[in-house]
Amino acid sequence: MALEDYKEIVASAATILTMGHMLSGTIVCKEIIRKGTSKGSDPNPFVGGLGMGLLMLQYAFILRDSNMIAVNLFGLATSIAYVSVFYVYSPNKIDMSKLLAKMLAFTAIVLTYSKLEHPKLLEFRYGVVITILFFLLIASPLMNVGEVIRTQSTELLPFPLIAMGTIVSFLWLLYGIILNNGFIIFQNAVGLGLYVIQLSLFVIYPSKPVDKAAQKRESKSN
């Protein structure tokens, strides 16, 4: 059986898991609510996800794709909920407000551009902008690599988002190969590579900070 025969199955699985990826943030938020603080959790992927949700929704309207509109409306709703949790439980609401303001200002600039660009060029050029921003969003947890190495812990990284993102990127890459669509292949091949790099950090470092004092006591007792 040719790979093309699995097109609808792969597309359905990719769509369902994309929505599951959007819901994976609930695991992080549940832990924040349990602890009573968002300290120790990076808000950047979630704030960036909110901005990306707004931009992707606009792209869906440009393409007039009802499926994309539905998926991105769902994603936007979940992003608003996640960012709300981070804000409510943030120990420093001023910094969180500044982060949100920067994201909304940048998003407004890109959305304004989408209204001013020539209609014949809009779909391609706006798509390129969205792709670049998508890569930056996926790679955003890598900004914490220095902190991960310093603490020898991946506690700061959102594992549910990264793990689900890896699976989703692989499925969309497979779908792009089935369609022989270079744009989908390139976008998800790069995305998959970025996710794999982040997953490798979880293999190297534990999810909880290393108790160096305890390690020293244990080495002395030995």
C-alpha atoms as a printed R data frame, in Angstrom:
    type eleno elety resid chain resno       x      y      z
1   ATOM     1    CA   MET     A     1   0.000  0.000  0.000
2   ATOM     2    CA   ALA     A     2   1.429  3.438 -1.040
3   ATOM     3    CA   LEU     A     3   2.093  6.164  1.526
4   ATOM     4    CA   GLU     A     4  -0.560  8.315 -0.170
5   ATOM     5    CA   ASP     A     5  -3.216  5.821  0.944
6   ATOM     6    CA   TYR     A     6  -2.628  6.927  4.544
7   ATOM     7    CA   LYS     A     7  -3.131 10.629  3.784
8   ATOM     8    CA   GLU     A     8  -6.515 11.008  5.477
9   ATOM     9    CA   ILE     A     9  -5.435  8.960  8.510
10  ATOM    10    CA   VAL     A    10  -2.280 11.047  8.982
11  ATOM    11    CA   ALA     A    11  -4.199 14.307  8.470
12  ATOM    12    CA   SER     A    12  -6.847 13.322 11.033
13  ATOM    13    CA   ALA     A    13  -4.230 12.184 13.555
14  ATOM    14    CA   ALA     A    14  -2.224 15.386 13.057
15  ATOM    15    CA   THR     A    15  -5.331 17.559 13.547
16  ATOM    16    CA   ILE     A    16  -6.462 15.726 16.685
17  ATOM    17    CA   LEU     A    17  -2.975 15.736 18.221
18  ATOM    18    CA   THR     A    18  -2.535 19.415 17.332
19  ATOM    19    CA   MET     A    19  -5.563 20.147 19.501
20  ATOM    20    CA   GLY     A    20  -4.110 17.816 22.126
21  ATOM    21    CA   HIS     A    21  -0.875 19.804 21.939
22  ATOM    22    CA   MET     A    22  -2.853 22.963 22.596
23  ATOM    23    CA   LEU     A    23  -4.348 21.288 25.691
24  ATOM    24    CA   SER     A    24  -1.000 20.030 27.028
25  ATOM    25    CA   GLY     A    25  -0.470 23.379 28.727
26  ATOM    26    CA   THR     A    26  -3.173 22.394 31.220
27  ATOM    27    CA   ILE     A    27  -0.627 20.067 32.869
28  ATOM    28    CA   VAL     A    28   1.745 22.976 33.493
29  ATOM    29    CA   CYS     A    29  -1.087 25.216 34.702
30  ATOM    30    CA   LYS     A    30  -2.422 22.502 37.001
31  ATOM    31    CA   GLU     A    31   0.990 22.308 38.665
32  ATOM    32    CA   ILE     A    32   1.097 26.114 39.010
33  ATOM    33    CA   ILE     A    33  -2.310 26.115 40.708
34  ATOM    34    CA   ARG     A    34  -1.203 23.274 42.990
35  ATOM    35    CA   LYS     A    35   1.929 25.189 44.063
36  ATOM    36    CA   GLY     A    36   0.054 28.494 44.286
37  ATOM    37    CA   THR     A    37   2.703 30.299 42.216
38  ATOM    38    CA   SER     A    38   4.050 30.386 38.653
39  ATOM    39    CA   LYS     A    39   7.583 30.861 39.959
40  ATOM    40    CA   GLY     A    40   9.892 28.333 38.316
41  ATOM    41    CA   SER     A    41   7.735 28.060 35.173
42  ATOM    42    CA   ASP     A    42   8.672 29.973 32.038
43  ATOM    43    CA   PRO     A    43   5.735 32.119 30.783
44  ATOM    44    CA   ASN     A    44   7.386 32.944 27.426
45  ATOM    45    CA   PRO     A    45   6.104 29.901 25.463
46  ATOM    46    CA   PHE     A    46   2.555 30.596 26.689
47  ATOM    47    CA   VAL     A    47   2.617 34.353 26.099
48  ATOM    48    CA   GLY     A    48   4.206 33.717 22.717
49  ATOM    49    CA   GLY     A    49   1.561 31.081 22.049
50  ATOM    50    CA   LEU     A    50  -1.147 33.688 22.650
51  ATOM    51    CA   GLY     A    51   0.428 36.073 20.147
52  ATOM    52    CA   MET     A    52   0.972 33.248 17.667
53  ATOM    53    CA   GLY     A    53  -2.651 32.192 18.081
54  ATOM    54    CA   LEU     A    54  -3.832 35.658 17.064
55  ATOM    55    CA   LEU     A    55  -1.501 35.728 14.045
56  ATOM    56    CA   MET     A    56  -2.377 32.186 12.930
57  ATOM    57    CA   LEU     A    57  -6.081 32.976 13.184
58  ATOM    58    CA   GLN     A    58  -5.534 35.925 10.875
59  ATOM    59    CA   TYR     A    59  -3.658 33.640  8.450
60  ATOM    60    CA   ALA     A    60  -6.571 31.189  8.531
61  ATOM    61    CA   PHE     A    61  -8.931 34.034  7.583
62  ATOM    62    CA   ILE     A    62  -6.571 35.053  4.756
63  ATOM    63    CA   LEU     A    63  -6.684 31.480  3.412
64  ATOM    64    CA   ARG     A    64 -10.435 31.276  4.115
65  ATOM    65    CA   ASP     A    65  -9.858 27.794  5.526
66  ATOM    66    CA   SER     A    66 -12.721 26.867  7.866
67  ATOM    67    CA   ASN     A    67 -10.774 23.978  9.456
68  ATOM    68    CA   MET     A    68  -7.811 26.218 10.243
69  ATOM    69    CA   ILE     A    69 -10.134 28.881 11.623
70  ATOM    70    CA   ALA     A    70 -11.787 26.358 13.966
71  ATOM    71    CA   VAL     A    71  -8.469 24.897 15.182
72  ATOM    72    CA   ASN     A    72  -6.924 28.317 15.760
73  ATOM    73    CA   LEU     A    73  -9.988 29.649 17.580
74  ATOM    74    CA   PHE     A    74  -9.652 26.645 19.890
75  ATOM    75    CA   GLY     A    75  -5.920 27.299 20.297
76  ATOM    76    CA   LEU     A    76  -6.491 30.985 20.993
77  ATOM    77    CA   ALA     A    77  -9.048 30.176 23.708
78  ATOM    78    CA   THR     A    78  -6.644 27.773 25.450
79  ATOM    79    CA   SER     A    79  -3.783 30.291 25.218
80  ATOM    80    CA   ILE     A    80  -5.904 32.981 26.868
81  ATOM    81    CA   ALA     A    81  -6.719 30.549 29.691
82  ATOM    82    CA   TYR     A    82  -3.043 29.588 30.197
83  ATOM    83    CA   VAL     A    83  -1.788 33.165 30.237
84  ATOM    84    CA   SER     A    84  -4.546 34.072 32.695
85  ATOM    85    CA   VAL     A    85  -3.303 31.356 35.076
86  ATOM    86    CA   PHE     A    86   0.279 32.597 34.766
87  ATOM    87    CA   TYR     A    87  -0.837 36.176 35.476
88  ATOM    88    CA   VAL     A    88  -3.036 35.327 38.455
89  ATOM    89    CA   TYR     A    89  -0.316 33.210 40.079
90  ATOM    90    CA   SER     A    90   2.641 35.368 39.022
91  ATOM    91    CA   PRO     A    91   4.787 36.578 41.957
92  ATOM    92    CA   ASN     A    92   5.721 39.626 39.855
93  ATOM    93    CA   LYS     A    93   2.680 40.927 37.997
94  ATOM    94    CA   ILE     A    94   4.519 44.042 36.781
95  ATOM    95    CA   ASP     A    95   7.038 41.973 34.805
96  ATOM    96    CA   MET     A    96   4.253 39.737 33.542
97  ATOM    97    CA   SER     A    97   2.263 42.787 32.405
98  ATOM    98    CA   LYS     A    98   5.311 44.157 30.566
99  ATOM    99    CA   LEU     A    99   5.801 40.827 28.806
100 ATOM   100    CA   LEU     A   100   2.150 40.777 27.735
101 ATOM   101    CA   ALA     A   101   2.303 44.401 26.562
102 ATOM   102    CA   LYS     A   102   5.367 43.720 24.390
103 ATOM   103    CA   MET     A   103   3.723 40.667 22.847
104 ATOM   104    CA   LEU     A   104   0.466 42.491 22.107
105 ATOM   105    CA   ALA     A   105   2.300 45.496 20.624
106 ATOM   106    CA   PHE     A   106   4.345 43.285 18.303
107 ATOM   107    CA   THR     A   107   1.268 41.268 17.335
108 ATOM   108    CA   ALA     A   108  -0.606 44.484 16.534
109 ATOM   109    CA   ILE     A   109   2.234 45.575 14.214
110 ATOM   110    CA   VAL     A   110   2.163 42.276 12.290
111 ATOM   111    CA   LEU     A   111  -1.642 42.326 12.053
112 ATOM   112    CA   THR     A   112  -1.515 45.919 10.775
113 ATOM   113    CA   TYR     A   113   0.990 44.814  8.119
114 ATOM   114    CA   SER     A   114  -1.455 42.105  7.012
115 ATOM   115    CA   LYS     A   115  -4.029 44.824  6.342
116 ATOM   116    CA   LEU     A   116  -1.608 47.021  4.351
117 ATOM   117    CA   GLU     A   117   0.154 44.399  2.198
118 ATOM   118    CA   HIS     A   118  -0.903 43.942 -1.438
119 ATOM   119    CA   PRO     A   119  -3.586 41.218 -1.610
120 ATOM   120    CA   LYS     A   120  -1.700 39.241 -4.289
121 ATOM   121    CA   LEU     A   121   1.457 39.120 -2.153
122 ATOM   122    CA   LEU     A   122  -0.198 38.793  1.241
123 ATOM   123    CA   GLU     A   123  -0.653 35.007  1.444
124 ATOM   124    CA   PHE     A   124   2.992 34.183  0.663
125 ATOM   125    CA   ARG     A   125   4.685 37.018  2.563
126 ATOM   126    CA   TYR     A   126   2.484 36.739  5.628
127 ATOM   127    CA   GLY     A   127   3.064 32.970  5.543
128 ATOM   128    CA   VAL     A   128   6.837 33.531  5.603
129 ATOM   129    CA   VAL     A   129   6.500 35.891  8.594
130 ATOM   130    CA   ILE     A   130   4.320 33.364 10.431
131 ATOM   131    CA   THR     A   131   6.799 30.558  9.738
132 ATOM   132    CA   ILE     A   132   9.739 32.538 11.132
133 ATOM   133    CA   LEU     A   133   7.781 33.482 14.247
134 ATOM   134    CA   PHE     A   134   6.670 29.849 14.631
135 ATOM   135    CA   PHE     A   135  10.308 28.728 14.662
136 ATOM   136    CA   LEU     A   136  11.173 31.382 17.258
137 ATOM   137    CA   LEU     A   137   8.266 30.253 19.460
138 ATOM   138    CA   ILE     A   138   9.326 26.612 19.298
139 ATOM   139    CA   ALA     A   139  12.922 27.568 20.081
140 ATOM   140    CA   SER     A   140  11.996 29.941 22.944
141 ATOM   141    CA   PRO     A   141  12.597 27.358 25.709
142 ATOM   142    CA   LEU     A   142  16.199 27.121 24.458
143 ATOM   143    CA   MET     A   143  16.712 30.619 25.894
144 ATOM   144    CA   ASN     A   144  16.793 28.857 29.260
145 ATOM   145    CA   VAL     A   145  19.621 26.474 28.304
146 ATOM   146    CA   GLY     A   146  22.092 28.484 30.391
147 ATOM   147    CA   GLU     A   147  19.856 28.193 33.450
148 ATOM   148    CA   VAL     A   148  19.290 24.473 32.769
149 ATOM   149    CA   ILE     A   149  23.039 23.861 32.669
150 ATOM   150    CA   ARG     A   150  23.671 26.033 35.732
151 ATOM   151    CA   THR     A   151  21.046 24.280 37.866
152 ATOM   152    CA   GLN     A   152  21.510 20.912 36.133
153 ATOM   153    CA   SER     A   153  17.721 20.689 35.984
154 ATOM   154    CA   THR     A   154  15.060 20.895 33.266
155 ATOM   155    CA   GLU     A   155  12.367 21.954 35.746
156 ATOM   156    CA   LEU     A   156  12.038 25.312 33.958
157 ATOM   157    CA   LEU     A   157  11.222 23.706 30.587
158 ATOM   158    CA   PRO     A   158   7.565 22.843 29.727
159 ATOM   159    CA   PHE     A   159   7.968 19.110 29.032
160 ATOM   160    CA   PRO     A   160   4.295 18.439 28.059
161 ATOM   161    CA   LEU     A   161   4.416 21.149 25.383
162 ATOM   162    CA   ILE     A   162   7.773 19.962 24.037
163 ATOM   163    CA   ALA     A   163   6.834 16.256 23.996
164 ATOM   164    CA   MET     A   164   3.483 16.832 22.282
165 ATOM   165    CA   GLY     A   165   5.066 19.318 19.877
166 ATOM   166    CA   THR     A   166   7.577 16.674 18.808
167 ATOM   167    CA   ILE     A   167   4.816 14.199 17.934
168 ATOM   168    CA   VAL     A   168   2.704 16.832 16.153
169 ATOM   169    CA   SER     A   169   5.661 18.103 14.088
170 ATOM   170    CA   PHE     A   170   6.508 14.546 13.041
171 ATOM   171    CA   LEU     A   171   2.934 13.883 11.871
172 ATOM   172    CA   TRP     A   172   2.724 17.133  9.889
173 ATOM   173    CA   LEU     A   173   6.163 16.394  8.400
174 ATOM   174    CA   LEU     A   174   4.854 12.997  7.299
175 ATOM   175    CA   TYR     A   175   1.754 14.671  5.871
176 ATOM   176    CA   GLY     A   176   3.951 17.126  3.948
177 ATOM   177    CA   ILE     A   177   5.952 14.230  2.509
178 ATOM   178    CA   ILE     A   178   2.728 12.504  1.416
179 ATOM   179    CA   LEU     A   179   1.572 15.697 -0.318
180 ATOM   180    CA   ASN     A   180   5.088 16.437 -1.604
181 ATOM   181    CA   ASN     A   181   4.612 19.973 -0.222
182 ATOM   182    CA   GLY     A   182   8.017 21.596  0.294
183 ATOM   183    CA   PHE     A   183   6.644 24.372  2.514
184 ATOM   184    CA   ILE     A   184   5.045 21.929  4.998
185 ATOM   185    CA   ILE     A   185   8.104 19.667  4.887
186 ATOM   186    CA   PHE     A   186  10.552 22.502  5.587
187 ATOM   187    CA   GLN     A   187   8.461 24.058  8.362
188 ATOM   188    CA   ASN     A   188   7.968 20.825 10.263
189 ATOM   189    CA   ALA     A   189  11.444 19.387  9.638
190 ATOM   190    CA   VAL     A   190  12.967 22.457 11.297
191 ATOM   191    CA   GLY     A   191  10.322 22.378 14.032
192 ATOM   192    CA   LEU     A   192  10.961 18.697 14.710
193 ATOM   193    CA   GLY     A   193  14.711 19.328 14.938
194 ATOM   194    CA   LEU     A   194  14.198 22.124 17.487
195 ATOM   195    CA   TYR     A   195  11.914 19.926 19.588
196 ATOM   196    CA   VAL     A   196  14.387 17.014 19.515
197 ATOM   197    CA   ILE     A   197  17.160 19.323 20.760
198 ATOM   198    CA   GLN     A   198  14.958 20.350 23.692
199 ATOM   199    CA   LEU     A   199  13.970 16.754 24.453
200 ATOM   200    CA   SER     A   200  17.656 15.808 24.599
201 ATOM   201    CA   LEU     A   201  18.031 18.173 27.574
202 ATOM   202    CA   PHE     A   202  15.563 16.017 29.530
203 ATOM   203    CA   VAL     A   203  17.752 12.991 28.811
204 ATOM   204    CA   ILE     A   204  20.872 14.775 30.050
205 ATOM   205    CA   TYR     A   205  19.403 16.592 33.077
206 ATOM   206    CA   PRO     A   206  16.749 15.599 35.665
207 ATOM   207    CA   SER     A   207  13.441 17.426 35.987
208 ATOM   208    CA   LYS     A   208  14.207 18.535 39.542
209 ATOM   209    CA   PRO     A   209  17.157 20.676 40.739
210 ATOM   210    CA   VAL     A   210  20.160 18.750 41.970
211 ATOM   211    CA   ASP     A   211  20.667 19.102 45.727
212 ATOM   212    CA   LYS     A   212  24.385 19.845 45.682
213 ATOM   213    CA   ALA     A   213  24.595 20.089 49.460
214 ATOM   214    CA   ALA     A   214  23.122 16.606 49.775
215 ATOM   215    CA   GLN     A   215  25.545 15.355 47.147
216 ATOM   216    CA   LYS     A   216  28.491 16.723 49.129
217 ATOM   217    CA   ARG     A   217  27.251 15.106 52.346
218 ATOM   218    CA   GLU     A   218  26.802 11.805 50.562
219 ATOM   219    CA   SER     A   219  30.306 11.932 49.042
220 ATOM   220    CA   LYS     A   220  31.844 12.721 52.421
221 ATOM   221    CA   SER     A   221  30.017  9.831 54.088
222 ATOM   222    CA   ASN     A   222  31.382  7.510 51.431
